[in-house]
Amino acid sequence: MTARIGVVTFPGSLDDRDTQRAIRLAGAEPVALWHKDKDLHQVDAVVLCGGFSYGDYLRAGAIARFSPVMEPLIEQAKAGLPVLGICNGFQILTEAHLLPGAMLGNDHLHFICRDQKLRVENADTAWTTDYSAGQEIHIPLKNMDGRYVADEYTLDKLEAEGRVAFRYLDLNPNGSLRDIAGISNEAGNVVGLMPHPEHAVEPLIGSGRTDGLPFFTSILKKLVNA
């Protein structure tokens, strides 16, 4: 049976179709979820895609966190449902307290859009098993509020538990503490990152690389082998 991966669209989302295409290319079935949905329609995993939910009028992701779809998502994520938050989705996951820390404005106060070199720090999460620990990849990055912050205790805990999933290399583009580009929860089923893997799944688009495709093949293998 084909794995079904939901992609949530909020008012202001702009990468939902790209994410659906990435899921399809990986061999799974994308399922469109609307922010007002009160259930997840029996999907096997969920992606919170990038964009500017509600125009980021309060804090990035702060309003989206209270959308009806988030209630079943939070409950099921705590029970083990795989969830990936990309850019704004990462911001929403922190606002929903599914991931620790917070996202602030870039330290240079400018929107940034570039290809970004990353190092895979944790290849054991539900979304990263098709990578190797220490692997260096290039993923497009575009954000205004991409600076990951947390208190020292939380940062030390993330490091000690191997929950830093990705780290910026060569250049820290937004001032994220300890060059953190992505993290996971303790169980490894919830992952958030600021760069956009859905924009690096075909050689003919974006950076000309397919370094983002393993996110989607990783979760597909996990679901098929579950």
Steps between C-alpha positions, in 0.01 A plus 500: 500500500631846409605717793289814539680816613295806586610852410332775703412827327451809717397846376832626365658160429689508170697175481217251538492399132879464489484278807224289349711453187802394706288240679369371169851476355606294802221252428241592762154653464471866605178589679396866514394608849337837569575689819134485603485120474416347835655164417801380301303271267696192605832608352816314597715813544465878474710782357451859614628687196667836459338837442377790710205363693259781581757744362718447809308793650564397859802267509588253229277198557335637815151533352519183289575303814135553606344385170250213543725250319770546763296340779497149349850553360648581843319206660609251235855635479539435872376145431761444228360643176793614282489878447739715298498880534675695225582870553166644614408145596805491729382826654153351556647192668689715750191711567302178557773376739553186298859619466691710755634851449373784284560674169594868488574746220826455311785674679570716192129601479471406132315228312745244366468270199797282407631146464629391838757238592396279792645210693274212597551451873232239569414236241281297736176702497191397307586758234878458465584129474590527131784737596824413675617673816761756403376522140522847346208611286373815328140609561332828395432741786255792507389669818457821694450348845746213488715558807466201732542584868465315829644528849836339573343210688280413201787536254724277712220244528445496124872449443534229766199305370604525134191698412673760284403358162674750270761768540595789272845477342731769357258781587240544769233679293274629776681491834354171623667397824769232460436508122186290549297455181265226620409296807287203602290403798614228740322221311635611162159501332474882497764695307518869417749680279528843347632410149261368232567139391193504274687742274786254447334185370558529126821589312313732263380741770644706784862423574518226240541247780280232650641529853151558644337186363630269779268675747205357312650161413604459865149536632359283223735213593412538867128487427530206261713302746292589806 
